[in-house]
Amino acid sequence: MKIKSIVVALVCLLLMSSTFAQTLTIGSFNVRYDNPRDSGNLWSARLPRVAALIAFHDFDIVGTQEGLQHQLEGMQSLLPGYTYYGIGRDDGALKGEHSAIFIKKDAFTIVDKGDFWLSETPTKPGFGWDARINRICSWVLLQHKVTRKKMYCFNVHYDHQAMVARNESSKLILEKIKTIAGSTPVILTGDFNGDHNSAWYQLIANSGSLLDTYNRVALPYKPNGTFQGFGPNLNADQVIDHIFTSSHFSVSRWGVLTDSYNGKFPSDHFPVLAQITLH
């Protein structure tokens, strides 16, 4: 009888532990848009490798950048355990690149979702400041099916050339996250087109509201930078793809995933992985 009581108590403790903390594997992955000029690295060859990478590393949530509608549909067809949310940056529907978020269906329920453009008029498609390309941030409010805890996930792709736009985008992101998420836990993933020394990265990293997961582990795994251009930039060590969280999370692992196939890479960016726990 005593042994049975101990077993019941241990089960209760485990259930309580899962209620109060949940460990998640988060990714940020620029999958490279389907460019017919990418000879030797066409999307048709890369698609199964991109999907296999996501499945193998068992991401709970992964923010993707650059995916066109047919690319996202192709990924989901090979990832039946996931659903995604994102809209086209050019028309607010299907046209243009997406900042889509892939989510494990058996782990989360999407409670709310939305988008804003990185511009002076964020509620409608358009480019802002000194940029000449539309840039969008998509977000979801998720509820974990076991713990019932809620968290916001924002995913973004900054402009690759416009200096003013990148700085202003960081200011806008911080403002929008504060307005939309309030005190709810937040994850921000994205291709920020800026390394740890860039002013727009530092605006977020030093904001006091979001923390870079890279800086919160003792031994970040960085065998390479995150942009390699399908190989020519393999000697670069700059990380321009980042995962930030609010202080609700602790971080146990962070790494750049340099997966390859037949001497090639699934994308011109390496994805970033962070293992985080919501307390």
LORO-378993 format. One record per residue: residue in one letter; x, y, z of N, C-alpha, C in turn. Coordinates in steps of 0.1 Angstrom, whole numbers, padded with zeros to 4 digits, always signed. Each point is the difference from the previous one (the first is absolute). Last residue first. Example, Ala and Ser with C-alpha at 12.3 -4.5 7.8 and 13.67 -1.06 7.14 Angstrom:
<rs>
s+0128-0022+0071+0009+0011+0000-0008+0011+0008/a+0003-0057-0001-0009+0012+0000+0009+0012+0000/
</rs>
This chain:
<rs>
h+0085+0289-0179-0002-0003+0014-0013+0007+0005/l+0025-0020-0048-0009+0010+0006-0003-0003+0014/t+0044-0012-0033-0010-0005+0009-0009+0012+0005/i+0035-0015-0046-0005+0010+0011-0010-0007+0009/q+0039-0006-0043-0009-0008+0009-0003+0009+0012/a+0015+0011-0054+0002+0003+0015-0010-0009+0007/l+0025+0006-0053-0008-0007+0010+0002+0005+0014/v+0006+0015-0057+0005+0002+0014-0010-0008+0009/p+0016-0004-0056-0010+0003+0011+0006+0001+0013/f+0024+0012-0047-0001-0011+0009-0011+0004+0011/h+0001+0018-0053+0002+0003+0015+0001-0013+0007/d-0008-0001-0045+0012+0008+0000+0003+0006+0014/s-0024-0049-0008-0003+0014-0002+0013+0008-0001/p+0001-0048+0005-0015+0002-0003-0004+0014-0003/f+0050-0019-0013-0008+0004+0012-0014+0002-0003/k+0044-0033-0019-0008+0012-0002-0008+0003+0012/g+0028-0039-0008+0009+0011-0001-0007+0013-0002/n-0024-0041+0007+0008-0001-0012+0009+0012-0002/y-0029+0012+0037-0003-0012-0008+0008+0000-0012/s-0002+0025+0054+0002+0000-0015-0005-0013-0006/d+0000+0034+0050-0004-0012-0008+0002+0002-0015/t+0010+0028+0043+0007+0000-0013-0003-0013-0008/l-0021+0033+0042+0000-0014-0005+0005+0000-0015/v+0006+0030+0048-0001+0001-0014+0000-0014-0006/g-0015+0013+0053+0010-0004-0010-0004+0003-0014/w-0011-0003+0059-0001+0009-0012+0010-0005-0010/r-0026-0014+0051+0009-0003-0011-0003+0011-0011/s-0021+0003+0043+0010-0010+0004+0009-0003-0012/v-0034+0041+0023+0006-0005-0012+0010-0011+0003/s-0048+0026+0022+0014-0003+0002+0005-0007-0013/f-0044+0035+0008+0006-0012-0005+0015-0001+0005/h-0030+0038+0007-0008-0011+0005+0007-0014-0003/s+0014+0046-0015+0007-0006+0012-0008-0012+0006/s-0004+0011-0053-0002+0008+0012+0007-0008+0012/t+0020-0008-0049-0012-0003+0008-0001+0011+0011/f+0026-0011-0053-0002+0007+0013-0012-0005+0008/i+0035-0014-0044-0012-0004+0008+0000+0007+0013/h+0024+0006-0054+0000+0001+0015-0013-0006+0005/d+0037+0008-0044-0013-0005+0003-0001-0003+0015/i+0040+0016-0021-0010+0010-0003-0014-0005+0002/v+0055-0010+0012-0013-0005+0003-0010+0011-0003/q+0053-0010-0017-0010+0009+0005-0013-0007+0001/d+0044-0015-0017-0004-0004+0013-0011+0008+0006/a+0024-0018-0051-0005+0011+0008-0005-0005+0014/n+0017-0027-0037+0010+0005+0010-0005+0011+0008/l-0025-0020-0035+0001-0010+0010+0011+0005+0011/n-0022+0019-0043+0003+0007+0012+0002-0009+0012/p-0010-0017-0045+0011+0010-0002+0003+0007+0013/g-0038-0033-0003+0014-0005+0001+0011+0011-0001/f-0050+0006-0002+0002-0013-0006+0015-0004-0001/g-0012+0039+0024-0001+0002-0014+0001-0013-0008/q+0002+0011+0050+0011-0006-0007-0002+0001-0016/f-0018+0019+0053-0001+0001-0014+0012-0005-0007/t-0002-0003+0047-0013-0005-0004-0002+0002-0015/g+0049-0010+0025-0010+0011+0001-0013-0006-0006/n+0031-0035+0023+0000+0008-0012-0009+0012+0003/p+0007-0033+0033+0011-0005-0009+0001+0009-0013/k-0021+0003+0050+0000+0009-0012+0012-0005-0009/y-0030-0009+0048+0006-0008-0010+0000+0008-0013/p+0001+0016+0055-0008+0000-0013+0008-0008-0011/l+0003+0001+0054+0008-0005-0012-0009+0000-0012/a-0017+0017+0041+0014+0001+0003+0009-0004-0012/v-0049+0024-0003+0005-0013+0003+0015+0001+0002/r-0028+0037-0011-0005-0005+0013+0004-0015+0002/n+0006+0031-0039+0007+0005+0011-0003-0007+0013/y-0023-0011-0040+0015-0003-0002+0008+0004+0012/t-0047+0010-0004+0003-0013+0005+0014-0004-0001/d-0020+0051+0005+0005-0009-0011+0004-0014+0007/l-0039+0036+0018+0014-0005+0002+0004-0010-0011/l-0039+0043+0013+0003-0013-0007+0015-0003+0002/s-0018+0038+0022-0012-0008-0001+0002-0013-0007/g+0034+0033+0006-0005-0003+0014-0013-0008+0000/s+0031+0018-0037-0013+0006+0003-0005-0002+0014/n+0040-0015-0028+0002+0009+0012-0013+0006+0004/a+0002-0029-0038+0007-0007+0010+0002+0008+0013/i-0021+0020-0038-0008-0010+0006+0007-0007+0011/l+0023+0033-0023-0012+0007+0005-0009-0011+0007/q+0039-0014-0023+0002+0005+0014-0012+0007+0005/y+0000-0015-0045+0000-0011+0009+0001+0005+0015/w+0003+0032-0033-0014-0005+0001-0001-0012+0008/a+0043+0019-0009-0008+0009+0009-0014-0005+0002/s+0042-0034-0010-0009+0010-0007-0008+0008+0009/n+0031-0037+0011+0005+0014+0001-0009+0010-0007/h-0007-0048+0000-0001+0005+0014+0005+0014+0001/d-0017-0012-0048+0006-0008+0010-0001+0006+0014/g-0034+0003-0045+0009+0007+0008+0006-0009+0011/n-0038-0009-0030+0010+0006-0009+0009+0009+0008/f-0036-0029+0016+0000+0014+0003+0010+0007-0009/d-0032-0045+0004+0012+0004-0008+0000+0015+0002/g-0027-0030+0037+0001+0007-0012+0014+0000-0007/t-0037-0008+0048+0010-0006-0009+0001+0008-0013/l-0021+0002+0054+0002+0007-0012+0011-0006-0008/i-0036-0009+0045+0011-0005-0008+0001+0008-0013/v-0026+0006+0052+0003+0003-0014+0012-0007-0005/p-0041+0003+0044+0013-0004-0005+0001+0002-0015/t-0032+0033+0027+0000-0015-0004+0014-0004-0005/s-0017+0045+0014+0009-0007+0009+0000-0015-0003/g-0014+0032-0040+0000+0004+0014+0010-0007+0009/a-0013-0003-0050+0002-0011+0010-0001+0004+0015/i-0007+0031-0038-0007-0012-0003+0001-0010+0011/t+0023+0042+0003-0014+0002-0002-0008-0012-0001/k+0047-0002+0003-0005+0005+0012-0015+0002-0001/i+0022-0013-0038+0000-0011+0009-0005+0005+0013/k+0006+0032-0033-0011-0009-0003-0001-0011+0010/e+0036+0030+0004-0012+0007+0003-0012-0009-0003/l+0042-0015-0012+0000+0001+0015-0014+0006+0004/i+0010-0002-0046-0002-0013+0006-0002+0000+0015/l+0012+0040-0023-0014-0004-0003-0003-0013+0007/k+0044+0015+0001-0008+0008+0009-0015-0004-0002/s+0030-0021-0028+0002-0004+0013-0008+0008+0010/s+0000+0013-0045-0007-0012+0002+0001-0006+0014/e+0025+0038-0014-0014+0003+0004-0008-0012+0001/n+0045-0005-0013-0001+0006+0014-0015+0002+0004/r+0008-0015-0044+0003-0010+0010-0001+0005+0014/a-0006+0030-0036-0012-0009+0002+0003-0011+0010/v+0034+0030-0013-0010+0007+0008-0011-0010+0003/m+0034-0015-0029+0005+0002+0014-0011+0006+0009/a-0004-0032-0046-0004+0013+0006+0004+0002+0014/q+0007-0042-0026+0009+0012-0005-0003+0013+0008/h-0023-0044+0004+0014-0004-0001+0009+0012-0004/d-0049-0006+0031+0006+0004-0013+0015-0003-0001/y-0030-0030+0034+0004+0014-0002+0005+0003-0014/h-0034-0037+0023+0011+0000-0009+0003+0015-0003/v-0029-0033+0040+0002+0012-0008+0012-0002-0009/n-0038-0019+0041+0010-0005-0009+0002+0011-0011/f-0023-0013+0053+0002+0009-0011+0011-0004-0009/c-0034-0021+0041+0012-0002-0008-0001+0009-0012/y-0023-0007+0054+0000+0006-0013+0013-0004-0008/m-0029-0027+0041+0012+0008-0004-0002+0005-0014/k-0026-0029+0046+0000+0007-0013+0013+0008-0002/k-0018-0047+0029+0006+0013+0000+0000+0006-0014/r-0016-0044+0015-0010+0010-0002+0006+0014+0001/t+0020-0047+0001+0002+0010+0012-0011+0010+0000/v-0001-0033-0035+0002-0007+0013+0000+0010+0011/k-0004+0015-0045-0012-0009+0002+0002-0007+0014/h+0017+0050-0015+0005-0013+0001-0011-0010+0004/q-0005+0047-0028-0002-0006+0014+0005-0015-0001/l+0010+0050-0030-0001-0015+0002-0004-0004+0014/l+0001+0043-0038-0001-0002+0014-0004-0015+0002/v+0028+0027-0042-0011-0009+0005+0000+0001+0015/w+0021+0030-0047+0000-0004+0014-0012-0009+0003/s+0034+0028-0041-0012-0008+0004+0001-0005+0014/c+0023+0041-0034+0001-0008+0013-0013-0007+0002/i+0026+0023-0046-0011-0003+0008+0004-0007+0013/r+0016+0033-0047+0004-0009+0011-0011-0001+0010/n+0011+0020-0055-0009-0003+0012+0006-0010+0009/i+0030+0033-0030-0006-0013-0001-0009-0002+0012/r+0030+0037-0007-0007-0001-0013-0007-0013-0002/a+0021+0035+0043-0001-0013-0006-0008+0001-0013/d+0009+0035+0035+0009+0000-0012+0000-0014-0008/w-0042+0012+0030+0013+0007+0002+0008+0000-0013/g-0037-0037-0001+0002+0012+0008+0014+0005+0000/f-0040-0032-0031+0013+0001+0006+0002+0014+0007/g-0046-0032-0008+0008+0011-0005+0013+0000+0007/p-0054-0020+0009+0012-0004-0008+0007+0013-0004/k-0029+0004+0044-0002-0003-0014+0013-0003-0007/t-0003+0013+0047-0013-0007-0002-0003-0004-0014/p+0038+0028+0017+0002-0015+0002-0013-0008-0002/t+0025+0047-0013-0015-0004-0001-0001-0015+0002/e+0042+0020+0000-0007+0010+0008-0015-0002+0000/s+0032-0043-0005-0001+0013-0007-0007+0010+0009/l+0005-0053-0004+0011+0008+0006+0000+0013-0008/w-0045-0032+0009+0011+0003-0009+0011+0009+0006/f-0035-0038+0022+0001+0014-0002+0013+0002-0009/d-0039-0041+0021+0011+0005-0008+0002+0015+0001/g-0027-0048+0026+0000+0013-0007+0013+0003-0006/k-0033-0036+0035+0011+0002-0009-0001+0014-0007/d-0019-0038+0043-0002+0012-0008+0012+0001-0009/v-0007-0040+0023-0011+0008+0007-0003+0013-0008/i+0022-0051-0009+0002+0014-0004-0012+0007+0005/t+0023-0046+0021-0012+0006-0006+0003+0014-0004/f+0035-0044+0010-0005+0013+0002-0014+0002-0008/a+0026-0042+0002+0005+0007+0012-0007+0013+0002/d-0006-0030-0038-0004-0007+0012+0004+0007+0013/k+0011+0018-0044-0015-0001+0002-0004-0007+0013/k+0046+0029-0013-0004-0014+0002-0015+0000+0004/i+0022+0039-0030-0003-0003+0014-0005-0015+0000/f+0024+0043-0032-0004-0014+0000-0001-0004+0015/i-0001+0050-0028+0004-0007+0012-0006-0014+0000/a+0014+0041-0038-0009-0010+0005+0006-0007+0012/s+0005+0042-0033+0008-0003+0013-0009-0009+0008/h+0002+0009-0056-0007-0001+0012+0010-0001+0012/e-0002+0019-0056+0007-0008+0011-0009+0001+0013/g-0027+0008-0046+0013+0005+0006+0005-0009+0011/k-0053+0000-0010+0011+0005-0009+0013+0004+0007/l-0045-0015+0018+0009-0011-0004+0012+0005-0008/a-0025+0032+0032-0008-0013-0003+0010-0011-0004/g+0010+0048+0006-0007-0004+0012-0008-0012-0001/d+0030+0021-0033-0014+0003-0001-0008-0003+0013/d+0049-0005-0005-0003+0010-0011-0015+0004+0000/r+0022-0033+0031+0003+0014+0003-0004+0010-0011/g-0023-0048+0015+0009+0005-0010+0002+0015+0003/i-0012-0034+0041-0007+0006-0013+0011+0006-0008/g-0006-0040+0042+0007+0011-0006-0007+0005-0012/y+0002-0046+0037-0007+0012-0003+0010+0011-0006/y-0006-0059+0007+0008+0013+0000-0010+0011-0002/t+0006-0056+0018-0008+0010-0007+0008+0012-0001/y+0014-0055+0008+0001+0014+0002-0011+0007-0007/g+0010-0047-0002-0002+0003+0014+0000+0014+0004/p+0009-0019-0044-0014-0001+0003-0003+0003+0015/l+0037+0009-0037+0000+0001+0014-0014+0000+0006/l+0010-0001-0047+0010-0010+0005+0001+0001+0015/s-0030+0029-0022-0004-0014-0005+0010-0010+0005/q+0008+0046+0009-0010-0006+0009-0004-0014-0005/m+0031+0024-0026+0006-0004+0013-0011-0006+0009/g-0014+0017-0041+0008-0011-0002+0006-0005+0013/e-0024+0040+0000-0009-0011-0002+0008-0013-0002/l+0024+0039+0003-0005-0003+0013-0010-0012-0001/q+0018+0017-0040+0010-0006+0008-0005-0005+0013/h-0028+0025-0029+0002-0014-0004+0011-0007+0007/q-0008+0046+0010-0011-0008+0003+0002-0015-0004/l+0044+0026+0009-0011+0004-0008-0011-0010+0004/g+0044+0014+0032-0009-0010-0007-0011+0006-0008/e+0034+0023+0029+0001+0000-0014-0009-0010-0007/q+0012-0007+0052+0000+0012-0008+0001-0003-0014/t-0017-0024+0051+0007-0001-0013-0001+0014-0007/g-0004-0024+0053-0003+0011-0009+0008-0001-0013/v-0017-0038+0037+0011+0005-0009-0005+0011-0008/i-0012-0036+0045-0004+0012-0007+0012+0004-0009/d+0003-0040+0021-0014+0002+0004-0006+0012-0007/f+0041-0034-0017-0004+0013+0005-0014+0000+0004/d+0034-0036-0015-0012-0001+0009-0003+0014+0006/h+0035-0019-0031+0004+0008+0011-0012+0003+0010/f-0007-0025-0041+0010-0006+0008+0004+0007+0013/a-0032+0019-0031-0005-0012+0006+0011-0006+0009/i+0012+0036-0027-0009+0005+0010-0005-0012+0008/l+0027-0010-0036+0008+0007+0010-0009+0004+0012/a-0019-0018-0039+0006-0010+0008+0008+0006+0011/a-0020+0029-0031-0010-0007+0008+0006-0010+0009/v+0028+0021-0031-0005+0010+0010-0010-0007+0009/r+0015-0026-0036+0011+0002+0010-0004+0010+0011/p-0029-0008-0037+0000-0012+0009+0011+0001+0011/l-0002+0037-0033-0012-0002+0008+0001-0012+0009/r+0033+0013-0034+0003+0004+0014-0013-0004+0009/a+0001-0007-0048+0010-0009+0006+0001+0003+0015/s-0028+0027-0026-0005-0013-0001+0009-0010+0006/w+0013+0046-0003-0010-0003+0011-0005-0015-0001/l+0049+0013-0020-0014+0003-0003-0009-0005+0012/n+0050+0004-0011-0006+0001+0013-0015+0003-0001/g+0029-0005-0038+0007-0009+0009-0006+0000+0014/s-0010+0043-0027+0005-0013-0006+0008-0008+0009/d-0033+0041+0004+0009-0007+0010+0004-0014-0006/r-0032+0032-0020+0014+0002-0004+0010-0007+0010/p-0048+0001+0005+0003-0009-0011+0015+0002-0004/n-0023+0007+0049+0006+0008-0011+0004-0009-0011/d-0030+0001+0047+0002-0009-0012+0005+0009-0012/y+0012+0014+0052-0012-0001-0009+0004-0008-0013/r+0021-0006+0051+0003+0005-0014-0012-0002-0009/v+0002-0008+0049+0001-0011-0009+0003+0003-0015/n+0008+0017+0054-0002+0006-0013+0001-0011-0011/f-0010-0004+0054+0006-0006-0012-0005+0008-0012/s+0001-0008+0058-0002+0010-0010+0007-0004-0013/g-0022-0026+0048+0009+0002-0011-0002+0013-0008/i-0008-0032+0051-0004+0012-0009+0010+0001-0011/t-0019-0036+0041+0011+0002-0010-0005+0010-0010/l-0015-0009+0055-0003+0001-0015+0012+0002-0008/t-0022-0012+0054+0012+0001-0009-0004-0001-0014/q-0027+0014+0047-0001-0007-0012+0013+0003-0009/a-0025+0004+0054+0011+0002-0009-0001-0008-0012/f-0033+0000+0035+0007+0012+0003+0011+0003-0009/t-0027-0040-0003-0009+0012+0000+0007+0013+0001/s+0023-0042+0002-0004+0003-0014-0009+0012+0000/s+0011-0016+0043+0012+0006-0007-0003+0004-0014/m-0033-0023+0025+0002+0014+0004+0011+0007-0007/l-0006-0045-0008-0011+0007-0006+0001+0015+0004/l+0030-0030+0021+0003+0002-0014-0010+0008-0008/l-0008-0011+0045+0011+0010-0001+0004+0002-0014/c-0032-0033+0009-0006+0013+0002+0011+0011-0001/v+0013-0045-0002-0007+0004-0012-0006+0014+0001/l+0021-0018+0038+0010+0003-0011-0007+0004-0013/a-0027-0015+0036+0006+0013+0004+0010+0005-0011/v-0019-0043-0003-0010+0010-0003+0006+0014+0003/v+0027-0036+0012-0001+0001-0015-0010+0010-0004/i+0004-0009+0046+0012+0006-0005+0000+0002-0015/s-0034-0025+0021-0001+0014+0003+0011+0008-0005/k+0002-0047-0004-0010+0006-0009-0002+0015+0002/i+0028-0024+0030+0006+0001-0014-0010+0007-0010/k-0016-0011+0043+0009+0011+0001+0007+0003-0013/m-0028-0038+0004-0008+0012+0000+0009+0013+0000/
</rs>
